[in-house]
Amino acid sequence: MKIQFEIEMTPEELRRLFGLPDVSKIQDQMLEQMSEKIQNADLETMKNLMKPFIFDGLKSGAENYQHFVGTMLKMATLGKLDLTGKDDEDMPADEQNGKPASRRKKS
């Protein structure tokens, strides 16, 4: 059985529905402080501000990519990843269960 719900609401309404706090004032203050620091910064200060975003971001991105590729290779070698591009609905019933399709000639 498949059930789908389509709900139309704004991000603000969704935030209130889940009971999450409104952090827009805090975000505005942080952006204002950052823009002040950037406008009044020398080169060394700019490097210090951007270092965590650039170097740590690249490092975690590379780690995430390695994890993703490793997981895909593991799934492919264990036979849990379908690399044929076929949907289960297009496959014969015995192929859907992981068994090879029977080799009958179509007449």
N, C-alpha and C positions, 0 to 999 in steps of 0.2 A: 504494500500500500504506500502510496506517495501522496503527501499532503503539502501544499505550498501556501504560504501566507505572504501577502504583499501589503506592507504597511508603509504609508507615506507620512513622514515626519521630518522635522528639521533636526539638526544635531543638538540644538538646545533642548528640544522636547525629549529626545532620546536620553540626554544626560540627566534630565530631571526624572524621567521614568526609571532609570537605574539607580537614582539617588546619589549620583556623583556630585561632588562639590563644584561650584562655579569658580574656576581658577583664572578667569579672563583678566581680573584686576592684577593678579600676581604676574601673569604673563606680560601684561602691558608694562608693569614696573621693571621687569627684567629686561625687556626689549629697550626701554628707555635708558636704563643703566648701561646696557651693552653699546647702544648707539653713542652715548656720551663717551664711553671708554674708547671706542673706535675713532671718533672725531678728534679726541685729544691725545691719541696714541702716537708713539714713535715706532720705529721698525721693530725694535726688540719686544715691546709690549704686544705688538700685533702678532709676532711669531709665537709668543707665549699664549696668547688668546686662541690662536688657531691650531696649535700643536695637538691638543687632545682630539680635535675633530678630524684632522687630516691623518695623522699617523695611527692613532688608535682605531679610527674608522676603517682605514685600509687594512689593518691587521685583522680586525674582527670580520671584515668582508671576505678576506682570503680564508680565514678559518671556517666561516660559514660555507664557502664554496667547496673547500676540501671535504667538509662533513657531508654536504649534499652529494658530491660525486662519489664519495666512499659508500654512502648509503645506496645510491643507485647501482653501483657495481656489485655490492653485496646482494641486493635484491635480484639483479640480473643473473648472478651466478647460482643463486638458490632457486631460480625459476619462478620467483614471485612477481617478476616484472614482465609485462607483455610488451615485447619490442616489435611485434608484427604490425601494430597500428590498427588491428581489427577490434571492433566492439564485441563484447560477449554475445550480444543478440545476433550478430552475423555468423557466429561460429556454430558448428554442430554441437549438440548437447554433450557428447562425450569429450569434445575439446574444451568445453567450459569447465569441466571438472578436472582439467589438467592431464587428461589422457589423450594420446594422439588420435586423430580422426581415423576412422576405418577407411581402408583404401578400396572402395567399390567403384566400379566404372559406372558412369551415368549413361543410360541408354536413351 
